């Protein structure tokens, strides 16, 4: 009887260890890291910047942003598109989404810089259809990562001490039906959200 009790306790301990390790692994694989850069931010000069955000297209069916390429694979896979000047778009079922030539079953990676011109706390939010994950200054700002109809994401914030250009990355996918992606901010001293204007978005060649 003592042997059976000890064996049961050992089995239970092994199960608990397995569960903890499984949760830890799934958490790490769930999180998409932004593509790293050796550049120091914020940038204070805009002479070498071009309007809009870079975009890459990934022609595949996605259900969650974690299904999309990760890390360096974001740069190596997919196909490049023309820079996107602003994120203030709603599309019908047959629309050409962000110049991709497709209306469904496609993922996007937008990358570049956003100009935060004054110190203080900035708040950000997106309306998306389908999933989205946003990184600002190499940290995840907010996400609504699974497939869904048009809705607002949770609000993210950044406390800016030094004004300038900060790195921005947005991972987004469109599954089927209608699509939408609108990127909002609330600047220091403002009482409401508004669309991030095109002059605040740029990229390096």
C-alpha positions as CSV (number, residue, x, y, z in Angstrom):
1,X,0.0,0.0,0.0
2,X,2.8,2.4,0.8
3,X,4.4,1.7,-2.5
4,X,1.2,2.5,-4.4
5,X,0.8,5.8,-2.5
6,X,4.3,6.8,-3.3
7,X,3.9,5.8,-7.0
8,X,0.7,7.9,-7.2
9,X,2.4,10.9,-5.7
10,X,5.3,10.5,-8.1
11,X,3.0,10.2,-11.1
12,X,1.1,13.3,-10.0
13,X,4.3,15.3,-9.6
14,X,5.4,14.3,-13.1
15,X,2.1,15.4,-14.5
16,X,2.3,18.8,-12.8
17,X,5.9,19.3,-14.1
18,X,4.7,18.4,-17.6
19,X,1.8,20.9,-17.4
20,X,4.0,23.7,-16.2
21,X,6.5,23.1,-18.9
22,X,3.8,22.9,-21.6
23,X,2.3,26.2,-20.5
24,X,5.6,27.9,-20.5
25,X,6.5,26.6,-24.0
26,X,3.1,27.5,-25.4
27,X,3.4,31.0,-24.0
28,X,6.8,31.6,-25.6
29,X,5.6,30.3,-29.0
30,X,2.5,32.4,-28.7
31,X,4.4,35.6,-28.6
32,X,5.7,37.0,-31.9
33,X,8.8,39.1,-31.2
34,X,9.3,42.3,-33.3
35,X,12.2,42.3,-35.9
36,X,15.2,43.7,-34.1
37,X,17.4,46.6,-35.3
38,X,20.7,47.9,-34.3
39,X,19.6,51.5,-34.7
40,X,19.2,53.7,-31.6
41,X,15.8,55.3,-31.2
42,X,14.2,57.8,-31.2
43,X,15.6,59.3,-34.4
44,X,15.6,63.1,-34.3
45,X,16.4,63.7,-38.0
46,X,14.0,62.9,-40.8
47,X,16.2,63.8,-43.8
48,X,16.6,60.1,-44.9
49,X,13.0,59.0,-44.2
50,X,10.4,58.2,-46.8
51,X,6.6,58.6,-46.5
52,X,4.5,55.8,-45.2
53,X,5.1,52.3,-43.8
54,X,6.8,49.4,-45.6
55,X,4.5,46.4,-46.2
56,X,5.1,42.8,-47.0
57,X,2.3,40.4,-48.1
58,X,2.0,36.7,-47.0
59,X,-0.4,34.7,-49.2
60,X,-1.8,32.2,-46.9
61,X,-4.9,31.3,-44.8
62,X,-4.5,32.5,-41.2
63,X,-6.6,32.1,-38.1
64,X,-4.3,33.9,-35.6
65,X,-1.4,36.3,-35.9
66,X,0.9,33.6,-34.4
67,X,0.3,31.5,-37.5
68,X,2.2,34.1,-39.5
69,X,6.0,34.2,-40.1
70,X,8.0,35.2,-37.0
71,X,11.2,37.2,-36.5
72,X,13.6,37.2,-39.4
73,X,11.2,35.1,-41.5
74,X,9.0,38.2,-41.7
75,X,11.8,39.8,-43.8
76,X,12.7,36.7,-45.8
77,X,9.3,35.4,-46.8
78,X,6.3,37.1,-48.5
79,X,6.4,39.7,-51.2
80,X,7.0,43.4,-50.9
81,X,4.4,46.0,-51.7
82,X,4.4,49.8,-52.2
83,X,4.6,51.9,-49.0
84,X,1.3,52.4,-47.2
85,X,0.8,56.1,-46.4
86,X,-1.9,55.7,-43.8
87,X,-3.9,53.1,-42.0
88,X,-7.5,54.3,-42.3
89,X,-9.1,51.6,-44.4
90,X,-12.4,49.7,-44.7
91,X,-12.7,47.2,-47.5
92,X,-15.6,45.3,-49.2
93,X,-15.6,41.5,-49.9
94,X,-13.8,41.9,-53.2
95,X,-11.6,44.9,-52.5
96,X,-7.8,45.0,-53.3
97,X,-6.5,45.2,-49.7
98,X,-3.5,47.6,-49.3
99,X,-2.5,47.1,-52.9
100,X,-1.9,43.3,-52.4
101,X,-4.1,42.3,-55.3
102,X,-6.1,40.1,-53.0
103,X,-9.3,40.4,-51.0
104,X,-8.9,37.4,-48.7
105,X,-6.5,34.8,-47.2
106,X,-3.6,37.1,-46.8
107,X,-1.3,38.5,-44.0
108,X,0.5,41.8,-43.8
109,X,3.5,43.2,-42.0
110,X,3.7,46.9,-41.8
111,X,7.0,48.4,-40.6
112,X,8.6,51.8,-40.2
113,X,8.6,54.7,-37.9
114,X,6.0,56.9,-36.1
115,X,6.7,60.5,-35.2
116,X,5.9,61.3,-31.5
117,X,6.6,65.0,-31.5
118,X,6.0,65.9,-27.8
119,X,6.7,64.4,-24.5
120,X,3.9,62.8,-22.5
121,X,1.7,59.7,-22.6
122,X,0.4,58.6,-26.0
123,X,-2.5,56.1,-26.2
124,X,-3.1,53.9,-29.2
125,X,-5.9,51.6,-30.5
126,X,-6.9,50.0,-33.8
127,X,-10.1,48.9,-35.4
128,X,-9.4,45.7,-37.3
129,X,-11.0,42.8,-39.2
130,X,-9.3,40.3,-38.7
131,X,-6.4,39.8,-36.3
132,X,-3.8,42.4,-35.3
133,X,-0.7,42.7,-33.1
134,X,1.1,46.1,-32.8
135,X,4.7,46.8,-31.6
136,X,5.9,50.3,-30.7
137,X,9.5,51.0,-29.6
138,X,10.2,47.2,-29.8
139,X,7.5,46.4,-27.2
140,X,4.0,45.0,-27.8
141,X,1.6,47.9,-27.6
142,X,-1.7,46.0,-28.0
143,X,-3.3,43.0,-29.8
144,X,-6.5,41.5,-30.9
145,X,-4.8,38.5,-32.5
146,X,-7.5,36.0,-33.6
147,X,-10.0,36.1,-36.5
148,X,-12.9,38.4,-35.8
149,X,-15.3,40.9,-37.3
150,X,-14.6,44.7,-37.2
151,X,-14.0,45.9,-33.6
152,X,-11.7,48.0,-31.6
153,X,-8.7,46.6,-29.9
154,X,-7.6,47.1,-26.3
155,X,-5.8,50.4,-25.7
156,X,-2.0,50.5,-25.4
157,X,0.1,53.4,-24.2
158,X,3.7,54.7,-24.4
159,X,5.2,57.4,-22.1
160,X,7.5,59.5,-24.3
161,X,10.3,61.3,-22.6
162,X,12.2,62.3,-25.7
163,X,10.3,63.3,-28.9
164,X,11.3,61.8,-32.2
165,X,10.7,58.9,-34.6
166,X,10.1,55.5,-32.9
167,X,10.0,52.1,-34.5
168,X,6.5,50.7,-35.3
169,X,5.5,47.3,-36.5
170,X,2.0,46.0,-37.2
171,X,1.2,42.3,-38.0
172,X,-2.3,41.9,-39.4
173,X,-4.3,39.3,-41.5
174,X,-7.5,39.2,-43.5
175,X,-9.2,35.9,-43.6
176,X,-12.4,36.4,-45.7
177,X,-15.4,38.7,-46.1
178,X,-15.0,42.3,-45.4
179,X,-11.7,43.8,-44.0
180,X,-10.7,46.8,-42.0
181,X,-7.7,48.4,-40.4
182,X,-7.7,51.8,-38.8
183,X,-4.9,53.0,-36.5
184,X,-5.8,55.6,-33.9
185,X,-3.8,57.6,-31.3
186,X,-4.6,60.0,-28.5
187,X,-1.8,62.5,-28.1
188,X,-0.8,64.2,-24.8
189,X,-3.3,66.8,-23.9
190,X,-6.0,65.5,-26.3
191,X,-9.4,64.2,-25.0
192,X,-10.2,61.8,-27.9
193,X,-8.7,59.4,-30.3
194,X,-8.1,60.3,-34.0
195,X,-6.5,58.5,-37.0
196,X,-2.7,58.6,-37.0
197,X,-2.0,61.1,-39.9
198,X,0.1,60.2,-42.8
199,X,2.8,62.8,-42.0
200,X,3.5,60.9,-38.7
201,X,4.4,57.6,-40.5
202,X,7.7,57.0,-42.4
203,X,10.3,54.4,-43.2
204,X,14.0,54.2,-44.0
205,X,15.1,53.0,-47.4
